[in-house]
């Protein structure tokens, strides 16, 4: 998020990805285009409650694999493990 778009918002607030929407995101849509993305590549769109279904349907209509999660929940494959050496 750029400095200009974050003015007047909570630190760390995340906006819905729907064009023109400035609402706080409650959902994260993880998706990929299988024609151009490798199996392990995921893109993320954020959605407010109002636009979740619109964004999900937009991706589903194109047969893109997707997963919808609460914005504050990490999918299992993104959680750090002791072996990974990654700290969050």
N, CA, C and O atoms as a MOPAC input file, in Angstrom:
PM7 MOZYME 1SCF
protein

 N      0.85200 1    -1.16200 1     0.00000 1
 C      0.00000 1     0.00000 1     0.00000 1
 C      0.89900 1     1.22600 1     0.00000 1
 O      1.86200 1     1.27900 1     0.76400 1
 N      0.61000 1     2.19300 1    -0.82500 1
 C      1.43200 1     3.39500 1    -0.88700 1
 C      1.11400 1     4.31700 1     0.27600 1
 O      0.08200 1     4.17400 1     0.93300 1
 N      1.99900 1     5.25500 1     0.52300 1
 C      1.80300 1     6.21900 1     1.59600 1
 C      0.50800 1     6.98800 1     1.39600 1
 O     -0.24500 1     7.18100 1     2.35100 1
 N      0.23400 1     7.43100 1     0.17000 1
 C     -0.97400 1     8.20700 1    -0.07700 1
 C     -2.24200 1     7.42200 1     0.19500 1
 O     -3.19600 1     7.96400 1     0.75200 1
 N     -2.27000 1     6.14400 1    -0.19300 1
 C     -3.48400 1     5.36500 1     0.02200 1
 C     -3.63800 1     4.93900 1     1.47200 1
 O     -4.71700 1     4.50000 1     1.87100 1
 N     -2.57800 1     5.05700 1     2.27500 1
 C     -2.67800 1     4.63700 1     3.66700 1
 C     -2.99200 1     5.78900 1     4.61200 1
 O     -3.24600 1     5.56100 1     5.79500 1
 N     -2.97800 1     7.02400 1     4.11300 1
 C     -3.26900 1     8.16100 1     4.97400 1
 C     -4.67800 1     8.05500 1     5.54100 1
 O     -5.63500 1     7.78200 1     4.81600 1
 N     -4.79100 1     8.27400 1     6.84700 1
 C     -6.09300 1     8.21600 1     7.48300 1
 C     -6.58800 1     6.81900 1     7.76800 1
 O     -7.74200 1     6.65400 1     8.16400 1
 N     -5.76700 1     5.81500 1     7.58500 1
 C     -6.16800 1     4.42200 1     7.83800 1
 C     -5.33300 1     3.85200 1     8.96500 1
 O     -4.25100 1     4.35300 1     9.27400 1
 N     -5.84000 1     2.81500 1     9.56600 1
 C     -5.10000 1     2.10600 1    10.61100 1
 C     -3.78300 1     1.59800 1    10.04700 1
 O     -3.73900 1     1.16000 1     8.89800 1
 N     -2.70500 1     1.64600 1    10.83100 1
 C     -1.45300 1     1.02400 1    10.36100 1
 C     -1.69600 1    -0.45600 1    10.07900 1
 O     -2.28900 1    -1.15700 1    10.89900 1
 N     -1.24800 1    -0.92300 1     8.94300 1
 C     -1.41200 1    -2.32500 1     8.58800 1
 C     -2.76900 1    -2.66000 1     7.99200 1
 O     -3.01600 1    -3.81600 1     7.65000 1
 N     -3.66500 1    -1.66700 1     7.85700 1
 C     -4.98000 1    -1.93400 1     7.27100 1
 C     -4.80400 1    -2.34100 1     5.81700 1
 O     -3.92700 1    -1.82800 1     5.12200 1
 N     -5.63400 1    -3.25800 1     5.36400 1
 C     -5.53800 1    -3.75800 1     3.99900 1
 C     -6.84800 1    -3.48100 1     3.28300 1
 O     -7.92100 1    -3.75700 1     3.81900 1
 N     -6.76900 1    -2.93600 1     2.07500 1
 C     -7.94800 1    -2.57000 1     1.29300 1
 C     -8.40700 1    -3.68800 1     0.38500 1
 O     -7.61400 1    -4.50900 1    -0.07500 1
 N     -9.68900 1    -3.70200 1     0.14000 1
 C    -10.29800 1    -4.60700 1    -0.83600 1
 C     -9.67800 1    -4.36700 1    -2.20800 1
 O     -9.35500 1    -3.23000 1    -2.55500 1
 N     -9.51100 1    -5.43000 1    -2.98800 1
 C     -8.91700 1    -5.34500 1    -4.32200 1
 C     -9.91400 1    -4.93400 1    -5.40700 1
 O     -9.50300 1    -4.66700 1    -6.53700 1
 N    -11.19700 1    -4.87700 1    -5.09900 1
 C    -12.21600 1    -4.47800 1    -6.08500 1
 C    -11.96300 1    -3.03000 1    -6.47800 1
 O    -11.80000 1    -2.16600 1    -5.61600 1
 N    -11.93100 1    -2.76700 1    -7.77500 1
 C    -11.67400 1    -1.41700 1    -8.27600 1
 C    -12.62200 1    -0.41400 1    -7.63000 1
 O    -13.83700 1    -0.61100 1    -7.60800 1
 N    -12.04700 1     0.66100 1    -7.10800 1
 C    -12.82900 1     1.72900 1    -6.50300 1
 C    -13.25900 1     1.49600 1    -5.07000 1
 O    -13.80200 1     2.40700 1    -4.44500 1
 N    -13.03900 1     0.32100 1    -4.53000 1
 C    -13.44100 1     0.02300 1    -3.15400 1
 C    -12.30400 1     0.36800 1    -2.20500 1
 O    -11.15700 1    -0.01200 1    -2.44200 1
 N    -12.61100 1     1.07500 1    -1.15100 1
 C    -11.61000 1     1.46200 1    -0.15700 1
 C    -11.86600 1     0.77400 1     1.19600 1
 O    -11.22200 1     1.10400 1     2.19100 1
 N    -12.79200 1    -0.16500 1     1.22700 1
 C    -13.15800 1    -0.83600 1     2.47900 1
 C    -12.02900 1    -1.73700 1     2.97200 1
 O    -11.21300 1    -2.22800 1     2.19200 1
 N    -12.00500 1    -1.93800 1     4.27500 1
 C    -11.04100 1    -2.87100 1     4.86300 1
 C    -11.34400 1    -4.28500 1     4.38700 1
 O    -12.50200 1    -4.70100 1     4.34100 1
 N    -10.30600 1    -5.00900 1     4.04000 1
 C    -10.45600 1    -6.39000 1     3.58500 1
 C    -10.67900 1    -7.31900 1     4.77500 1
 O    -10.04400 1    -7.17200 1     5.82000 1
 N    -11.57100 1    -8.25500 1     4.60600 1
 C    -11.81800 1    -9.28600 1     5.60600 1
 C    -11.40600 1   -10.65800 1     5.08700 1
 O    -11.26600 1   -11.60500 1     5.86100 1
 N    -11.21100 1   -10.75900 1     3.77500 1
 C    -10.93700 1   -12.04000 1     3.11800 1
 C     -9.73200 1   -11.92600 1     2.20900 1
 O     -9.43100 1   -10.86600 1     1.65900 1
 N     -9.05000 1   -13.05900 1     2.06900 1
 C     -7.92000 1   -13.17900 1     1.14500 1
 C     -8.25800 1   -14.29500 1     0.15300 1
 O     -8.59100 1   -15.41200 1     0.54800 1
 N     -8.16800 1   -13.97600 1    -1.12800 1
 C     -8.41900 1   -14.96300 1    -2.17800 1
 C     -7.07600 1   -15.30500 1    -2.80800 1
 O     -6.45800 1   -14.46500 1    -3.46300 1
 N     -6.62700 1   -16.53500 1    -2.60900 1
 C     -5.37100 1   -17.02300 1    -3.18100 1
 C     -5.73400 1   -17.74800 1    -4.46500 1
 O     -6.57900 1   -18.64300 1    -4.44800 1
 N     -5.11800 1   -17.38200 1    -5.57000 1
 C     -5.47000 1   -17.97000 1    -6.85600 1
 C     -4.25700 1   -18.05500 1    -7.76200 1
 O     -3.20700 1   -17.47000 1    -7.49300 1
 N     -4.43400 1   -18.80500 1    -8.85300 1
 C     -3.39100 1   -18.87300 1    -9.87300 1
 C     -4.04100 1   -19.15600 1   -11.21900 1
 O     -5.10600 1   -19.76700 1   -11.30500 1
 N     -3.37500 1   -18.69800 1   -12.25100 1
 C     -3.78800 1   -18.98900 1   -13.61700 1
 C     -2.93500 1   -20.16800 1   -14.06900 1
 O     -1.74300 1   -19.98800 1   -14.32000 1
 N     -3.50100 1   -21.36600 1   -14.18000 1
 C     -2.69900 1   -22.54600 1   -14.50600 1
 C     -2.04000 1   -22.49500 1   -15.88100 1
 O     -1.10100 1   -23.24800 1   -16.14100 1
 N     -2.51300 1   -21.62600 1   -16.75700 1
 C     -1.89300 1   -21.51500 1   -18.08200 1
 C     -0.56200 1   -20.76400 1   -18.03100 1
 O      0.28100 1   -20.94600 1   -18.90900 1
 N     -0.36300 1   -19.92300 1   -17.01300 1
 C      0.88100 1   -19.14700 1   -16.95400 1
 C      1.63900 1   -19.25200 1   -15.63800 1
 O      2.81400 1   -18.88900 1   -15.57900 1
 N      0.99300 1   -19.74200 1   -14.58000 1
 C      1.65200 1   -19.84000 1   -13.27600 1
 C      2.03200 1   -21.28000 1   -12.95900 1
 O      1.27100 1   -22.21100 1   -13.22200 1
 N      3.21900 1   -21.44600 1   -12.38900 1
 C      3.65000 1   -22.77200 1   -11.92300 1
 C      2.71900 1   -23.23400 1   -10.79900 1
 O      2.02900 1   -22.42800 1   -10.17600 1
 N      2.71700 1   -24.53100 1   -10.55900 1
 C      1.84300 1   -25.13400 1    -9.54500 1
 C      1.98200 1   -24.46000 1    -8.17400 1
 O      0.99700 1   -24.32600 1    -7.44800 1
 N      3.18700 1   -24.04200 1    -7.82300 1
 C      3.40600 1   -23.46300 1    -6.49000 1
 C      3.23100 1   -21.94400 1    -6.44500 1
 O      3.39000 1   -21.34700 1    -5.38000 1
 N      2.91200 1   -21.31100 1    -7.56300 1
 C      2.73100 1   -19.86200 1    -7.62000 1
 C      1.30700 1   -19.49500 1    -7.24700 1
 O      0.36200 1   -20.09100 1    -7.76300 1
 N      1.13400 1   -18.51600 1    -6.35200 1
 C     -0.18800 1   -18.03700 1    -5.96600 1
 C     -0.19900 1   -16.51800 1    -5.99900 1
 O      0.77200 1   -15.87200 1    -5.60600 1
 N     -1.28500 1   -15.96300 1    -6.46400 1
 C     -1.50700 1   -14.52400 1    -6.40100 1
 C     -2.56300 1   -14.29800 1    -5.32800 1
 O     -3.33400 1   -15.20400 1    -5.01100 1
 N     -2.59900 1   -13.11300 1    -4.77800 1
 C     -3.54500 1   -12.82100 1    -3.70500 1
 C     -4.33300 1   -11.56200 1    -4.02100 1
 O     -3.76900 1   -10.52300 1    -4.36300 1
 N     -5.64600 1   -11.67900 1    -3.90000 1
 C     -6.53400 1   -10.52500 1    -3.92300 1
 C     -7.17100 1   -10.44900 1    -2.54900 1
 O     -7.43900 1   -11.47600 1    -1.92600 1
 N     -7.41000 1    -9.24700 1    -2.08200 1
 C     -8.09600 1    -9.02800 1    -0.81400 1
 C     -9.52400 1    -8.60500 1    -1.10700 1
 O     -9.78600 1    -7.95300 1    -2.11800 1
 N    -10.45400 1    -8.97500 1    -0.22700 1
 C    -11.86700 1    -8.64700 1    -0.45500 1
 C    -12.54400 1    -8.23900 1     0.84500 1
 O    -12.29000 1    -8.80800 1     1.90600 1
 N    -13.41500 1    -7.23500 1     0.73500 1
 C    -14.29300 1    -6.90400 1     1.84800 1
 C    -15.48200 1    -7.86700 1     1.77300 1
 O    -15.61900 1    -8.60800 1     0.79900 1
 N    -16.33200 1    -7.85800 1     2.78900 1
 C    -17.49300 1    -8.75700 1     2.78300 1
 C    -18.38800 1    -8.51000 1     1.57100 1
 O    -18.92100 1    -9.45800 1     0.99400 1
 N    -18.55800 1    -7.25000 1     1.18100 1
 C    -19.44700 1    -6.90600 1     0.07800 1
 C    -18.95600 1    -7.44400 1    -1.26900 1
 O    -19.77200 1    -7.83400 1    -2.10400 1
 N    -17.64300 1    -7.47300 1    -1.49400 1
 C    -17.11100 1    -7.84400 1    -2.80100 1
 C    -16.50400 1    -9.24400 1    -2.86900 1
 O    -15.99600 1    -9.63800 1    -3.91900 1
 N    -16.54500 1    -9.99100 1    -1.78900 1
 C    -15.97000 1   -11.33900 1    -1.78700 1
 C    -16.56200 1   -12.19400 1    -2.89600 1
 O    -15.81700 1   -12.78200 1    -3.68000 1
 N    -17.86600 1   -12.27500 1    -2.97600 1
 C    -18.51100 1   -13.14800 1    -3.95900 1
 C    -18.21200 1   -12.67400 1    -5.38000 1
 O    -17.98500 1   -13.50500 1    -6.25900 1
 N    -18.20400 1   -11.38300 1    -5.62700 1
 C    -17.90800 1   -10.84700 1    -6.95800 1
 C    -16.51000 1   -11.26800 1    -7.41000 1
 O    -16.34200 1   -11.78000 1    -8.51600 1
 N    -15.50500 1   -11.05200 1    -6.55300 1
 C    -14.12700 1   -11.38700 1    -6.91600 1
 C    -13.94300 1   -12.90000 1    -7.05300 1
 O    -13.25200 1   -13.36200 1    -7.96200 1
 N    -14.55900 1   -13.67000 1    -6.15500 1
 C    -14.46100 1   -15.12500 1    -6.22300 1
 C    -15.08100 1   -15.63900 1    -7.51900 1
 O    -14.50000 1   -16.48900 1    -8.19300 1
 N    -16.24800 1   -15.13100 1    -7.86600 1
 C    -16.92100 1   -15.56100 1    -9.10400 1
 C    -16.12900 1   -15.15600 1   -10.35200 1
 O    -16.09300 1   -15.90500 1   -11.32900 1
 N    -15.49900 1   -13.98600 1   -10.32900 1
 C    -14.67900 1   -13.53700 1   -11.45700 1
 C    -13.57900 1   -14.55400 1   -11.74600 1
 O    -13.34300 1   -14.90900 1   -12.90100 1
 N    -12.91000 1   -15.02000 1   -10.69600 1
 C    -11.82300 1   -15.99700 1   -10.85900 1
 C    -12.35800 1   -17.39300 1   -11.18900 1
 O    -11.80400 1   -18.08400 1   -12.04300 1
 N    -13.42600 1   -17.80400 1   -10.51900 1
 C    -13.99600 1   -19.13400 1   -10.73100 1
 C    -14.53400 1   -19.28200 1   -12.16200 1
 O    -14.45800 1   -20.36600 1   -12.74100 1
 N    -15.07300 1   -18.20700 1   -12.72600 1
 C    -15.60400 1   -18.25800 1   -14.09600 1
 C    -14.50200 1   -18.54500 1   -15.10900 1
 O    -14.77600 1   -19.01700 1   -16.21200 1
 N    -13.26800 1   -18.26300 1   -14.74000 1
 C    -12.12300 1   -18.51600 1   -15.61500 1
 C    -11.44100 1   -19.84900 1   -15.28400 1
 O    -10.38000 1   -20.16600 1   -15.82000 1
 N    -12.06400 1   -20.61200 1   -14.39800 1
 C    -11.53900 1   -21.91200 1   -13.96800 1
 C    -10.17000 1   -21.80800 1   -13.30400 1
 O     -9.35800 1   -22.72700 1   -13.40700 1
 N     -9.91200 1   -20.68900 1   -12.62400 1
 C     -8.66400 1   -20.54700 1   -11.87800 1
 C     -8.82100 1   -21.23900 1   -10.53000 1
 O     -9.80100 1   -20.99100 1    -9.82600 1
 N     -7.88100 1   -22.09900 1   -10.15500 1
 C     -7.93300 1   -22.68000 1    -8.81300 1
 C     -7.82000 1   -21.54800 1    -7.79000 1
 O     -6.99800 1   -20.64400 1    -7.94000 1
 N     -8.65500 1   -21.61000 1    -6.74800 1
 C     -8.61900 1   -20.56000 1    -5.74400 1
 C     -8.95400 1   -21.09600 1    -4.36600 1
 O     -9.54400 1   -22.16600 1    -4.21300 1
 N     -8.56600 1   -20.32800 1    -3.37900 1
 C     -8.84900 1   -20.64400 1    -1.98200 1
 C     -9.20300 1   -19.33400 1    -1.29600 1
 O     -8.51600 1   -18.32900 1    -1.47900 1
 N    -10.27800 1   -19.33900 1    -0.50300 1
 C    -10.70200 1   -18.15100 1     0.22600 1
 C    -10.43500 1   -18.37100 1     1.70800 1
 O    -10.86700 1   -19.36500 1     2.29100 1
 N     -9.71700 1   -17.42700 1     2.30700 1
 C     -9.35500 1   -17.50200 1     3.72200 1
 C     -9.61300 1   -16.15500 1     4.38300 1
 O     -9.57600 1   -15.12200 1     3.71500 1
 N     -9.87500 1   -16.15400 1     5.68900 1
 C     -9.91700 1   -14.86800 1     6.39000 1
 C     -8.58100 1   -14.16000 1     6.20700 1
 O     -7.53800 1   -14.80900 1     6.13800 1
 N     -8.60700 1   -12.85400 1     6.12900 1
 C     -7.39600 1   -12.08900 1     5.83500 1
 C     -6.30800 1   -12.31100 1     6.88200 1
 O     -5.12400 1   -12.18300 1     6.56900 1
 N     -6.67700 1   -12.63500 1     8.10100 1
 C     -5.68000 1   -12.81200 1     9.15900 1
 C     -5.24200 1   -14.25600 1     9.36000 1
 O     -4.49700 1   -14.54600 1    10.29600 1
 N     -5.69400 1   -15.17000 1     8.49600 1
 C     -5.32200 1   -16.58600 1     8.60700 1
 C     -4.31900 1   -16.95200 1     7.52200 1
 O     -4.50500 1   -16.59700 1     6.35800 1
 N     -3.26400 1   -17.65400 1     7.89300 1
 C     -2.26700 1   -18.10200 1     6.92700 1
 C     -2.57900 1   -19.52700 1     6.49900 1
 O     -2.89200 1   -20.36700 1     7.34200 1
 N     -2.49900 1   -19.81600 1     5.19800 1
 C     -2.66700 1   -21.20500 1     4.77400 1
 C     -1.52100 1   -22.05800 1     5.30900 1
 O     -0.43400 1   -21.54600 1     5.57900 1
 N     -1.75800 1   -23.32300 1     5.45800 1
 C     -0.76900 1   -24.23700 1     6.03600 1
 C      0.56800 1   -24.15700 1     5.32100 1
 O      1.61100 1   -24.18200 1     5.97400 1
 N      0.56600 1   -24.06100 1     3.98700 1
 C      1.83400 1   -24.05700 1     3.25900 1
 C      2.59900 1   -22.74000 1     3.40600 1
 O      3.73600 1   -22.65300 1     2.94200 1
 N      2.02000 1   -21.71500 1     4.03300 1
 C      2.73000 1   -20.46500 1     4.25900 1
 C      3.24200 1   -20.33800 1     5.68600 1
 O      4.01200 1   -19.42600 1     5.98800 1
 N      2.82400 1   -21.24100 1     6.56800 1
 C      3.27400 1   -21.15500 1     7.95000 1
 C      4.73100 1   -21.56000 1     8.05100 1
 O      5.14100 1   -22.53600 1     7.42300 1
 N      5.52600 1   -20.83300 1     8.82900 1
 C      6.93800 1   -21.20500 1     8.95900 1
 C      7.09300 1   -22.51300 1     9.72000 1
 O      6.28900 1   -22.83900 1    10.59300 1
 N      8.12200 1   -23.24300 1     9.38100 1
 C      8.41900 1   -24.48500 1    10.10200 1
 C      9.81400 1   -24.37100 1    10.68200 1
 O     10.60600 1   -23.53500 1    10.24900 1
 N     10.11200 1   -25.20000 1    11.64600 1
 C     11.42100 1   -25.18100 1    12.29400 1
 C     12.52800 1   -25.48800 1    11.29200 1
 O     13.63600 1   -24.96500 1    11.41100 1
 N     12.23200 1   -26.34300 1    10.29700 1
 C     13.24700 1   -26.72400 1     9.32400 1
 C     13.49600 1   -25.63900 1     8.27300 1
 O     14.56100 1   -25.60900 1     7.65600 1
 N     12.52400 1   -24.75500 1     8.07000 1
 C     12.63700 1   -23.79700 1     6.97300 1
 C     13.66300 1   -22.70600 1     7.22300 1
 O     14.19900 1   -22.12600 1     6.27900 1
 N     13.94200 1   -22.42200 1     8.50100 1
 C     14.86300 1   -21.35700 1     8.81400 1
 C     14.24800 1   -19.98300 1     8.58500 1
 O     14.94500 1   -18.97200 1     8.66700 1
 N     12.95000 1   -19.93600 1     8.29800 1
 C     12.27600 1   -18.66800 1     8.05800 1
 C     11.69000 1   -18.15600 1     9.35600 1
 O     11.04700 1   -18.90400 1    10.09300 1
 N     11.91000 1   -16.88700 1     9.63700 1
 C     11.28200 1   -16.28200 1    10.81000 1
 C     10.29600 1   -15.23700 1    10.33800 1
 O     10.55700 1   -14.51400 1     9.37700 1
 N      9.17300 1   -15.15800 1    11.00600 1
 C      8.12600 1   -14.22300 1    10.62000 1
 C      7.94300 1   -13.21100 1    11.69500 1
 O      7.10100 1   -12.32200 1    11.56900 1

